Amino acid sequence: MTYDHNCPYVDSYHQYINRHAGQAALNLTTRAQEMFIETYHRSNTCPDTHDERGYPTTEWEEFVELTRD
């Protein structure tokens, strides 16, 4: 990962990797996840996972869908 900082996106990504370690199809999925994280971290900041009302942001919902089992 390019950005080394505490981030719920990266934490979720690592959990996904750990759940699927050793699977052949993992490479394409993990590359898509890395690109997603890189896109939202270009300014070295984490996008919010939830808004002020406690609802998930669009970015977080998309990422959760991407890392769904």
MOWOMO-V51521 format. One line per field, one symbol per residue. psi: psi as a letter, one per 20 degrees, with the letter a starting at -180 (. if undefined). A space follows every 50 residues. Layout:
psi = ???
//
This chain:
psi = qhonrpphggghghggghhjpiphjhggghhggggggggijhjkqpqqhq aiijqqrgggggggghjq.
//
